[in-house]
Amino acid sequence: MNIERYLRMIAGAFVMASVALGYWVHPAWFLFTGFVGLNQFQSAFTNWCPMMTFLKKAGVPAAMTVTKSCGYGAVQRGSGTTP
């Protein structure tokens, strides 16, 4: 798995856990759900979130970039952005 998949998985787990905690424990946990959503929103514009720093230090590999050339996909190691 690459860093983008880990980010999605962790964000989804945080949202599910915070909604459950907000429902069964205390409504203040819904603020954490809002924080995760706001963080995802800002990362769409900046291409950075705090969890990326932790995952990179943990040695999670970067994303594979897929480029199309003449109808065939070529996989390149890269930062996860397409040219």
N, CA, C and O atoms as a MOPAC input file, in Angstrom:
PM7 MOZYME 1SCF
protein

 N      0.84400 1    -1.18200 1     0.00000 1
 C      0.00000 1     0.00000 1     0.00000 1
 C      0.88400 1     1.23700 1     0.00000 1
 O      1.99700 1     1.22400 1     0.52700 1
 N      0.37700 1     2.29100 1    -0.59200 1
 C      1.14400 1     3.52100 1    -0.64700 1
 C      0.57000 1     4.56300 1     0.30800 1
 O     -0.42500 1     4.31300 1     0.98800 1
 N      1.19900 1     5.71900 1     0.35100 1
 C      0.86100 1     6.72800 1     1.33500 1
 C     -0.56300 1     7.26600 1     1.15600 1
 O     -1.23400 1     7.55400 1     2.14700 1
 N     -1.03400 1     7.40500 1    -0.08200 1
 C     -2.38800 1     7.91700 1    -0.30400 1
 C     -3.45400 1     6.94100 1     0.20300 1
 O     -4.46900 1     7.35700 1     0.76100 1
 N     -3.21800 1     5.67000 1     0.01000 1
 C     -4.18200 1     4.67300 1     0.50400 1
 C     -4.20600 1     4.63300 1     2.01900 1
 O     -5.27100 1     4.50800 1     2.62300 1
 N     -3.03600 1     4.73900 1     2.63700 1
 C     -2.99300 1     4.78800 1     4.09400 1
 C     -3.72800 1     6.03300 1     4.61200 1
 O     -4.45600 1     5.95800 1     5.60200 1
 N     -3.53400 1     7.17900 1     3.93800 1
 C     -4.21000 1     8.40100 1     4.35400 1
 C     -5.72300 1     8.23900 1     4.31700 1
 O     -6.41300 1     8.61900 1     5.26300 1
 N     -6.23800 1     7.67900 1     3.23400 1
 C     -7.68700 1     7.46600 1     3.12100 1
 C     -8.18700 1     6.50200 1     4.18200 1
 O     -9.23600 1     6.72100 1     4.78800 1
 N     -7.43400 1     5.43600 1     4.40300 1
 C     -7.84400 1     4.43600 1     5.37900 1
 C     -7.86200 1     5.02400 1     6.79700 1
 O     -8.80900 1     4.80000 1     7.55200 1
 N     -6.82600 1     5.76500 1     7.14900 1
 C     -6.74500 1     6.35100 1     8.48800 1
 C     -7.81700 1     7.41500 1     8.67700 1
 O     -8.45700 1     7.46300 1     9.72800 1
 N     -8.02500 1     8.27300 1     7.67300 1
 C     -9.06700 1     9.29800 1     7.78400 1
 C    -10.44700 1     8.66400 1     7.92700 1
 O    -11.25800 1     9.12700 1     8.72900 1
 N    -10.71800 1     7.62500 1     7.16900 1
 C    -11.99800 1     6.93000 1     7.28300 1
 C    -12.17600 1     6.29100 1     8.65100 1
 O    -13.26500 1     6.33500 1     9.22300 1
 N    -11.11700 1     5.70200 1     9.17200 1
 C    -11.18900 1     5.08700 1    10.51000 1
 C    -11.41600 1     6.14700 1    11.58100 1
 O    -12.18700 1     5.93400 1    12.51600 1
 N    -10.73700 1     7.30100 1    11.44500 1
 C    -10.93400 1     8.39000 1    12.40400 1
 C    -12.37000 1     8.90500 1    12.36500 1
 O    -12.96900 1     9.16100 1    13.40900 1
 N    -12.92100 1     9.05600 1    11.16100 1
 C    -14.29700 1     9.55000 1    11.04000 1
 C    -15.27500 1     8.55200 1    11.65100 1
 O    -16.15700 1     8.93800 1    12.41800 1
 N    -15.12400 1     7.27300 1    11.31600 1
 C    -16.04200 1     6.26600 1    11.86500 1
 C    -15.93200 1     6.19200 1    13.39100 1
 O    -16.94700 1     6.10500 1    14.08300 1
 N    -14.70700 1     6.22600 1    13.91200 1
 C    -14.51300 1     6.14500 1    15.35800 1
 C    -15.07700 1     7.37900 1    16.06100 1
 O    -15.72400 1     7.25700 1    17.10200 1
 N    -14.83800 1     8.56200 1    15.50000 1
 C    -15.32300 1     9.77200 1    16.16200 1
 C    -16.84100 1     9.89600 1    16.09000 1
 O    -17.45100 1    10.42600 1    17.01900 1
 N    -17.46500 1     9.42700 1    15.02100 1
 C    -18.93100 1     9.43000 1    14.95500 1
 C    -19.49900 1     8.45900 1    15.98500 1
 O    -20.47200 1     8.78100 1    16.66700 1
 N    -18.90700 1     7.28300 1    16.10400 1
 C    -19.37700 1     6.31600 1    17.10500 1
 C    -19.19600 1     6.87000 1    18.51200 1
 O    -20.09300 1     6.75000 1    19.34700 1
 N    -18.04100 1     7.47700 1    18.78000 1
 C    -17.80900 1     8.05500 1    20.10500 1
 C    -18.75700 1     9.22000 1    20.38200 1
 O    -19.21900 1     9.39600 1    21.50900 1
 N    -19.04400 1    10.01600 1    19.34700 1
 C    -19.98100 1    11.11800 1    19.51400 1
 C    -21.39000 1    10.64000 1    19.77900 1
 O    -22.14100 1    11.29400 1    20.50300 1
 N    -21.75500 1     9.52800 1    19.21400 1
 C    -23.09600 1     8.98500 1    19.39700 1
 C    -23.24900 1     8.29700 1    20.75300 1
 O    -24.23600 1     8.50900 1    21.45700 1
 N    -22.25200 1     7.46400 1    21.11500 1
 C    -22.38500 1     6.65200 1    22.31400 1
 C    -21.71300 1     7.22400 1    23.55900 1
 O    -22.11200 1     6.87800 1    24.67100 1
 N    -20.71000 1     8.08600 1    23.41100 1
 C    -19.96600 1     8.55900 1    24.58200 1
 C    -20.32300 1    10.01000 1    24.92000 1
 O    -20.89400 1    10.28600 1    25.97500 1
 N    -19.98200 1    10.93500 1    24.01100 1
 C    -20.23400 1    12.35200 1    24.26900 1
 C    -20.26600 1    13.09100 1    22.92800 1
 O    -19.42500 1    12.83900 1    22.06500 1
 N    -21.23200 1    14.00300 1    22.74600 1
 C    -21.34500 1    14.72600 1    21.46500 1
 C    -20.12300 1    15.57400 1    21.09700 1
 O    -19.96100 1    15.93800 1    19.93200 1
 N    -19.27600 1    15.88900 1    22.05400 1
 C    -18.08200 1    16.68300 1    21.74300 1
 C    -17.15000 1    15.95500 1    20.77200 1
 O    -16.33600 1    16.59700 1    20.10800 1
 N    -17.25600 1    14.63500 1    20.68000 1
 C    -16.41900 1    13.87700 1    19.73600 1
 C    -16.73000 1    14.24100 1    18.29000 1
 O    -15.90100 1    14.00000 1    17.41200 1
 N    -17.89400 1    14.81100 1    18.01600 1
 C    -18.22100 1    15.24000 1    16.65400 1
 C    -17.29700 1    16.36600 1    16.19000 1
 O    -17.12900 1    16.57000 1    14.98700 1
 N    -16.70100 1    17.09500 1    17.12600 1
 C    -15.72400 1    18.12000 1    16.75500 1
 C    -14.49900 1    17.48600 1    16.08800 1
 O    -13.91700 1    18.06500 1    15.17100 1
 N    -14.11800 1    16.30700 1    16.55000 1
 C    -12.99700 1    15.60600 1    15.91700 1
 C    -13.35100 1    15.20500 1    14.48900 1
 O    -12.50600 1    15.25900 1    13.59500 1
 N    -14.60500 1    14.80100 1    14.27900 1
 C    -15.05800 1    14.49000 1    12.91600 1
 C    -14.91200 1    15.72100 1    12.02900 1
 O    -14.44200 1    15.62500 1    10.89600 1
 N    -15.31600 1    16.87200 1    12.54700 1
 C    -15.16900 1    18.12300 1    11.79500 1
 C    -13.72300 1    18.46100 1    11.51400 1
 O    -13.39900 1    18.95200 1    10.43200 1
 N    -12.84100 1    18.20400 1    12.47900 1
 C    -11.41400 1    18.45900 1    12.28100 1
 C    -10.85800 1    17.60100 1    11.15300 1
 O    -10.09600 1    18.09100 1    10.32000 1
 N    -11.23000 1    16.32700 1    11.11900 1
 C    -10.75100 1    15.42900 1    10.06400 1
 C    -11.26000 1    15.91000 1     8.70700 1
 O    -10.50500 1    15.93300 1     7.73500 1
 N    -12.53400 1    16.29200 1     8.63600 1
 C    -13.08800 1    16.79600 1     7.37700 1
 C    -12.40600 1    18.07400 1     6.92100 1
 O    -12.11900 1    18.23000 1     5.73400 1
 N    -12.14200 1    18.98900 1     7.84200 1
 C    -11.45200 1    20.23600 1     7.50700 1
 C    -10.03100 1    19.95700 1     7.03900 1
 O     -9.54300 1    20.60500 1     6.11400 1
 N     -9.37300 1    19.00700 1     7.66800 1
 C     -8.01800 1    18.63700 1     7.26500 1
 C     -8.01200 1    18.04300 1     5.85800 1
 O     -7.11500 1    18.33800 1     5.06800 1
 N     -8.99600 1    17.21500 1     5.53900 1
 C     -9.08100 1    16.65400 1     4.18700 1
 C     -9.33800 1    17.75600 1     3.17100 1
 O     -8.79100 1    17.73100 1     2.06800 1
 N    -10.16700 1    18.71800 1     3.54100 1
 C    -10.46900 1    19.84000 1     2.63800 1
 C     -9.21500 1    20.64600 1     2.33600 1
 O     -8.93900 1    20.94500 1     1.17500 1
 N     -8.44900 1    21.00300 1     3.36900 1
 C     -7.24100 1    21.79200 1     3.12400 1
 C     -6.19300 1    20.99100 1     2.37900 1
 O     -5.43500 1    21.55900 1     1.59300 1
 N     -6.12900 1    19.67800 1     2.60300 1
 C     -5.12000 1    18.87800 1     1.90400 1
 C     -5.43300 1    18.74600 1     0.41500 1
 O     -4.53700 1    18.45900 1    -0.37800 1
 N     -6.67400 1    18.94800 1     0.03000 1
 C     -7.00900 1    18.93600 1    -1.39800 1
 C     -6.33900 1    20.10700 1    -2.12500 1
 O     -6.04000 1    20.01100 1    -3.31600 1
 N     -6.10700 1    21.20100 1    -1.41300 1
 C     -5.48300 1    22.37500 1    -2.02300 1
 C     -3.97000 1    22.42000 1    -1.81600 1
 O     -3.24300 1    22.93100 1    -2.66800 1
 N     -3.49700 1    21.89200 1    -0.69800 1
 C     -2.07600 1    21.99500 1    -0.37900 1
 C     -1.29100 1    20.72200 1    -0.66500 1
 O     -0.06100 1    20.75200 1    -0.71800 1
 N     -1.99100 1    19.59700 1    -0.85100 1
 C     -1.37300 1    18.28800 1    -1.06000 1
 C     -0.47600 1    17.90900 1     0.11700 1
 O      0.55400 1    17.25900 1    -0.06200 1
 N     -0.87700 1    18.32000 1     1.32100 1
 C     -0.15100 1    17.98700 1     2.53500 1
 C     -1.12900 1    17.85900 1     3.69100 1
 O     -2.09500 1    18.61600 1     3.78600 1
 N     -0.87900 1    16.91500 1     4.55000 1
 C     -1.61000 1    16.81700 1     5.81100 1
 C     -0.64100 1    16.29300 1     6.86400 1
 O      0.35900 1    15.66700 1     6.51200 1
 N     -0.91000 1    16.53000 1     8.14500 1
 C      0.03700 1    16.11100 1     9.18400 1
 C      0.33200 1    14.61100 1     9.17700 1
 O      1.45200 1    14.20200 1     9.48200 1
 N     -0.65600 1    13.79300 1     8.83500 1
 C     -0.44300 1    12.34100 1     8.84800 1
 C      0.60700 1    11.92200 1     7.81400 1
 O      1.29500 1    10.92100 1     8.01000 1
 N      0.73900 1    12.67700 1     6.71400 1
 C      1.75400 1    12.34700 1     5.71200 1
 C      3.15700 1    12.37900 1     6.32100 1
 O      4.00400 1    11.55500 1     5.97900 1
 N      3.39600 1    13.32100 1     7.21200 1
 C      4.70500 1    13.42400 1     7.86000 1
 C      5.00300 1    12.16300 1     8.66600 1
 O      6.10500 1    11.61800 1     8.60200 1
 N      4.00500 1    11.70600 1     9.42800 1
 C      4.20000 1    10.49700 1    10.23900 1
 C      4.39400 1     9.26700 1     9.35200 1
 O      5.24200 1     8.42000 1     9.63000 1
 N      3.60100 1     9.17600 1     8.28300 1
 C      3.70400 1     8.00600 1     7.40800 1
 C      5.03900 1     7.96700 1     6.67300 1
 O      5.62200 1     6.89700 1     6.50000 1
 N      5.52500 1     9.13400 1     6.23900 1
 C      6.83000 1     9.17700 1     5.56000 1
 C      7.95000 1     8.76000 1     6.50600 1
 O      8.86700 1     8.03800 1     6.11400 1
 N      7.87300 1     9.22100 1     7.76000 1
 C      8.89200 1     8.83800 1     8.74700 1
 C      8.80700 1     7.36200 1     9.08300 1
 O      9.80500 1     6.75500 1     9.47000 1
 N      7.61700 1     6.77400 1     8.93800 1
 C      7.44200 1     5.34500 1     9.20000 1
 C      7.89400 1     4.49300 1     8.01900 1
 O      7.91700 1     3.26600 1     8.11200 1
 N      8.25700 1     5.14300 1     6.89900 1
 C      8.77700 1     4.40900 1     5.75600 1
 C      7.73500 1     3.92100 1     4.77500 1
 O      8.00500 1     3.01000 1     3.99100 1
 N      6.54300 1     4.50700 1     4.79900 1
 C      5.50400 1     4.11900 1     3.84400 1
 C      5.92000 1     4.62100 1     2.46500 1
 O      6.30700 1     5.78200 1     2.32700 1
 N      5.84700 1     3.76900 1     1.44200 1
 C      6.29200 1     4.18500 1     0.10400 1
 C      5.37400 1     5.23300 1    -0.51100 1
 O      4.18400 1     5.30400 1    -0.20400 1
 N      5.95900 1     6.04200 1    -1.38500 1
 C      5.19800 1     7.06100 1    -2.11200 1
 C      4.25600 1     6.39000 1    -3.10200 1
 O      4.36200 1     5.19600 1    -3.38000 1
 N      3.34800 1     7.17900 1    -3.61600 1
 C      2.35900 1     6.65000 1    -4.55900 1
 C      3.00500 1     6.34500 1    -5.90400 1
 O      4.04200 1     6.90100 1    -6.26500 1
 N      2.36700 1     5.46000 1    -6.61800 1
 C      2.80200 1     5.15900 1    -7.97800 1
 C      2.01800 1     6.07200 1    -8.91300 1
 O      0.79700 1     6.18300 1    -8.80000 1
 N      2.71700 1     6.72000 1    -9.83200 1
 C      2.07600 1     7.59000 1   -10.79800 1
 C      1.84200 1     6.81400 1   -12.08000 1
 O      2.76900 1     6.20300 1   -12.61100 1
 N      0.63600 1     6.82900 1   -12.57600 1
 C      0.31600 1     6.14100 1   -13.81400 1
 C      0.14300 1     7.18400 1   -14.90400 1
 O     -0.68200 1     8.09000 1   -14.78700 1
 N      0.92700 1     7.04900 1   -15.96100 1
 C      0.79800 1     7.94900 1   -17.10400 1
 C      0.36900 1     7.13500 1   -18.30700 1
 O      0.73000 1     5.96600 1   -18.44500 1
 N     -0.39700 1     7.75600 1   -19.16300 1
 C     -0.86000 1     7.05300 1   -20.35600 1
 C     -0.08000 1     7.54200 1   -21.56800 1
 O      0.09300 1     8.74200 1   -21.78000 1
 N      0.37600 1     6.59600 1   -22.34000 1
 C      1.10800 1     6.90100 1   -23.55400 1
 C      0.62500 1     5.95100 1   -24.63700 1
 O      0.83500 1     4.74300 1   -24.53300 1
 N     -0.00700 1     6.46600 1   -25.65900 1
 C     -0.52000 1     5.67700 1   -26.77700 1
 C     -1.49700 1     4.58500 1   -26.30400 1
 O     -1.54900 1     3.50400 1   -26.89100 1
 N     -2.25200 1     4.86500 1   -25.26600 1
 C     -3.24900 1     3.92200 1   -24.79600 1
 C     -2.73000 1     2.89300 1   -23.81900 1
 O     -3.52000 1     2.12500 1   -23.27000 1
 N     -1.43600 1     2.84700 1   -23.58000 1
 C     -0.87100 1     1.90500 1   -22.62800 1
 C     -0.44900 1     2.65700 1   -21.37400 1
 O      0.07000 1     3.77000 1   -21.46100 1
 N     -0.66600 1     2.06800 1   -20.22900 1
 C     -0.29500 1     2.70900 1   -18.97100 1
 C      1.13400 1     2.39200 1   -18.60600 1
 O      1.54400 1     1.23200 1   -18.63500 1
 N      1.88900 1     3.40000 1   -18.26600 1
 C      3.25700 1     3.22100 1   -17.79700 1
 C      3.31000 1     3.65700 1   -16.34400 1
 O      2.87400 1     4.75800 1   -16.01000 1
 N      3.82700 1     2.82600 1   -15.50100 1
 C      3.88000 1     3.13600 1   -14.07100 1
 C      5.24500 1     3.72300 1   -13.76900 1
 O      6.27800 1     3.17500 1   -14.15300 1
 N      5.22700 1     4.86600 1   -13.06300 1
 C      6.46600 1     5.53200 1   -12.67000 1
 C      6.42900 1     5.79200 1   -11.18300 1
 O      5.36700 1     6.07200 1   -10.62600 1
 N      7.56300 1     5.70400 1   -10.53800 1
 C      7.66800 1     6.05800 1    -9.13700 1
 C      7.65200 1     7.57400 1    -9.07300 1
 O      8.38900 1     8.23200 1    -9.80800 1
 N      6.82400 1     8.13600 1    -8.20600 1
 C      6.77800 1     9.59100 1    -8.13400 1
 C      6.09000 1    10.06700 1    -6.90600 1
 O      5.88400 1     9.31600 1    -5.95300 1
 N      5.73000 1    11.33700 1    -6.92800 1
 C      5.13200 1    11.98500 1    -5.76400 1
 C      3.62700 1    11.78700 1    -5.70700 1
 O      2.98600 1    12.25400 1    -4.76500 1
 N      3.04400 1    11.10800 1    -6.68900 1
 C      1.61300 1    10.88100 1    -6.67900 1
 C      0.83600 1    11.88600 1    -7.49300 1
 O     -0.38900 1    11.79900 1    -7.58000 1
 N      1.52900 1    12.84400 1    -8.09400 1
 C      0.85000 1    13.81600 1    -8.91700 1
 C      1.08500 1    13.48700 1   -10.37800 1
 O      2.14800 1    12.98600 1   -10.74300 1
 N      0.11900 1    13.76000 1   -11.19600 1
 C      0.26500 1    13.50000 1   -12.62500 1
 C      0.74600 1    14.76600 1   -13.30400 1
 O      0.39100 1    15.86600 1   -12.88200 1
 N      1.54700 1    14.63100 1   -14.35000 1
 C      2.09700 1    15.82000 1   -15.04000 1
 C      1.03700 1    16.56900 1   -15.80300 1
 O      1.33200 1    17.58400 1   -16.43300 1

